[in-house]
Amino acid sequence: MLKVVQILMIVLGLIILFMLSKDLSKKLKNNTLEKGSPLALSFIGIIANFFDTLGIGSFAIETGFFKNFKLVDDRLIPGTLNVGATIPTIVEALIFLTAIKVEPITLFSMIFSSVLGAIFGAAIVSKLNKRAIQISMGFALIFVAIFILGGLLHLFPAGGNLKGLTGIKLIIALIGNFIIGALNTLGIGNYAPCMALVFALGMDPKVAFPIMMGSAALLMPAASFKFIKEEAHSTKASFIIGLLGPIGVLVAAFIVKSLPLGTLKWVVVGVLIYTSIAMFKSAKDTKKNIAAVDNKKIAA
């Protein structure tokens, strides 16, 4: 089963790369490619996925850069996060699925429940308007900040030694991962909530890595197909981050392996809160702009 899942991940990654290449070629030909510094996006892709591999998550870091440096339009941020992270996350999953052992039924059932959640979530998120995205991401960023803060303050269980789940615990895990998969498409990221879920159910903290990375590696392609089809992402940012992000993954997995990440997590919490406030402010400005346009139409 593991080999089948790994082959599936590789195939999905190649399909996403083909779709992105085709999309990039079309936009270059039509001169409709999005703005944004390729150098800045390359840096973001490598750094964000470096810390993603160490368990910080890439969405919070990328959202902060996208929003505060105006590299990606607010409406396109959730799709760009998911599409851009697909290939780097598949590389992560291929590494951790073989490095850390998890009971197969628990691992694969949690992975596929998150995929179902992502399919459900992407169908909704890809059709949201700009203001709805801004408000939703404002709340999502606060939600992630609370999860990370809870871990830093030791408010969540520290985990146990279980390698797998059965009975009611497995059912809770499947429902929880379905919800996490759906929220992932909004740009909330699945690492912090998945870690909290695994710890709360008494599992060994290490098994969070193959579960959350395996989940992301399959749910992101499922969501990305929808985001690409609906043109609800930045092709330039997704392509550059998808192509160069694996460099950060490989450096973290095989060279650095671990860092004292406590201080960085506090910084990420601060960035999340600041960016959340910026999202709510942008949503307020968007509402004013819509009202101004409507008033002009009435006056005309």
N, C-alpha and C positions, 0 to 999 in steps of 0.2 A: 504493500500500500504506500509506503514512504517513497519508493522509487517512482510510482505512478504520479504521486502528488508533485514530486520534484520535476519530473518531465513536463507535467501540466504547467507548472510555474514558468519553466523555461520557454515553452511554446507561447504562453500568454505574454511573456515579456517581449518576445520577438514580434508578436502581432502588434503590440502597442508601439514598439519602435518603428515598425513598418507604417502604421497609421500616422504617427507623428511626422515621419519623414515625408510622407505623401502630403500631409497637411502643410508642412513647412514649405515644400516645393511649390504648392499651389499659391500660398500667400506671398512668397517671394516673387512669383511670376506676375501676380495681380497687384503687387506693391501694397499689400494690406497687412503686412507683418506688424505685430504690436511693437510699441516703443519699449525701451529698457536696455541698459548697458549690458552687453554680453559678458564683459569682464566681471561686473558686479554680480550678475546671475551665476556665473561660474564659481565665484568665491562662495556665494550663498549655498549653492548646491553641494559643494565639497564640505564646507564647515557644518552645515545643518545635518547632513547624513553621517558625518563623523560622530557627532553627538547623539544622533539617532541610534547608531549601533551600540553606543554605551548606555542606552536606556533613557536618555533625556527626551527623545522625540524630536522630529524635525519640523512639525507643523507650527509650533509656537515660535520657533526661531525664524522660519520663513515668513510667517504672517507679519511679524514685527518689521522685517526688512521690506516686504512688499508694500505694507501700508505706510510706514513712516518715511520711506524714500520714494514713494509713488512709482514703484516699478511695475505693479500690476493693478489694473482697475479693480475696485472693491467687489464688483459683481462677479469677476472671474477668479477671485482668490480661492474659494473652495475647490473648484474644478482643477485649478493649477496645482494646488497642494496635492490632490489625489493623483492626477496624471503624472506630474513631475516625480513623485515619490515611488511610482510603481516599479520601475526597473531597479533602483537602489534597494528597495525593500525586498524584492525577489532575491537579490544577491545576499542580503542579510539572512533571509529565511533559509536559503540553501546551505549557508554556513552553520546556523544554529540548530537546524533540524537534525543534523548529524552529530553535532557536538554535545548536545544535552538530551538525555533520554526522558521521554514522557510516555505514560501509558497510552497506547495507540487509540483506543476508543475515545478517551478524553480529548486527546490532541485533535484528532480529525473531526470529531463531532462539533467541537468548539470552533474550529476553523470554518467549517461549512455553515454553521449557524451565523457567523459574522458575515459571510458572503451573502447569505439571504437578506440580512439586514442592510447590507450595502446596496444591493439591487433595489430594495424598497426605498432607501433613502435617496439614492441618486436620481430616481424617477421624479422625486419631489423637488430636490435642491436645484437640479439643472433648469427648472422652469421658473424659479423664483426671480422676482425683479430685484433691482439694485438695492432699494431701501430695505426690503425683506431680508436680503443677504446681510446687509450691514447690521440690522438689529439682531438677527439670529447669531451672527458671528460674535457680536458684542457679548451676548449671554454665554455662548460656547466658550469664549476665551476666559471668562470669569469662572466657568465650570471647571476648566482644566486647571486654572490657578488654585482653586480650592482643593482639587485632588493632590496637586504637587505640594501645596502648603500642609495638607493633612499628613502627608508622608514625612515632611521635614519636621513637623511637630510631634510625630509618633502617635497620631490620633487613629491611624489604621492598624489593624492586626499585623504583626511582623511575619505572619505565615507559619507553616508547620513543616512537615517532612513528607507529605503525600505526593506521589508521582502521578496519581490518577484519582478520578472521582466515580462514585456510583450513586444510584438512588436519587433522593431528593437534591443532594448537592450537585449532581450532574445536571439535573433539570434546571436548577437555579443558574448554573454556569452557562447553559445553552441559551436561556432566556436573556441573561445578562449580556452575553456576547452578541446576540442578535441586535439588542438595543445599541450596544457600542458600535457595531458595524454600521448601523443606520446613522448614528451621530458622526461617525468618521467622515462621511461624505460632506458634512457641513464644515469640515475643517477643524473638528475638535481633537482629532488624533485618537488612536486607540491604546497607546502605551500606558498612560497614567491610569485610566479607568480599568484597563485589563489587569494591570498589576494589582490594583486595589481589590478587584474581584477575586483573583487567584489567591492573594494573601488572606482575604476574608474567609475563603473556603478551606483554609488550612493546608494549602499546597506549598511545596518547597519553592522559595522565592526564585530560584534559578529556572524553574520550568515556565515562569512567566515569559521568558525570552522566546523560546520556540513557539509558544502559543500565540503571543501577541504579534510576532514577526510573521509566523505562518498565516495567521488570520489576515494581516495587512497585505501579504503577498498575493493572496487570492481575492480579497474583497476589493483591492484597489483596481485591478484590471476590470473587474465586473462593473465598478462605478465609472472607471475611465472611459469605457466604451460609450457610455451614455453621455458623459461630459464632452467627449470629442465629437460625437454625432450632433449634439445640440450646440456646438461651438461655444461652450460655456467654460472655456479656459484660455489662458494665454499660450499660444503655440510656441512662441520663442522661449518663454520661461520654462515651460514643460519640457521642451526638447533639450535645452542646455542642462537643466538640473537632472533630467533623466539620464543624459549621456555621461555627465561628469560626477554625479553623486556617488556612483560606485567607488570612485577613488577614495573618498572619505570613509566609506564602509570598509574597504580593504585595509586602510591605514589603521583604523580603530580596532578591527578584529584581529589583525595579525602582528601589528607593530606596537601600538600603545596598550591595548587590551583593557586597561583600567586607569581611572583618574580620580582624585578627590573631588567629587562633583557637587558636594553640598553647597559651596559658595555659588557655583554656576546656577544651581536650581533656584536659589534666592533671587538671582539676577533675572532668570526666566520668569519667575512669578511677577517681578516688577514690570518686565516688558509686557507680559500678558495683560496686567491691569491697565497699564498706560494705553496699550493698543485697543483694549476693550472700550475705554473711555473715548478714544479717537473714533472708533466705529460708531458709537452712539451719537457723537457730535456730527459725523458725516451723515448719518441717517436723518438727523434734525435738519441739516443743510439741504439734503435731497428733498425732504418734504417741503421746505420753503421754495425751492426751485420749481417743484411740480405745481405748487400753489400759484407761483408767479406766472408760469406758462398758462395755467387754466384761466387766470384773471385776464391775460392778454387775449385769449381766445374769446372770452365773454365780451370784452371791450370791442373786439373787432366785429 
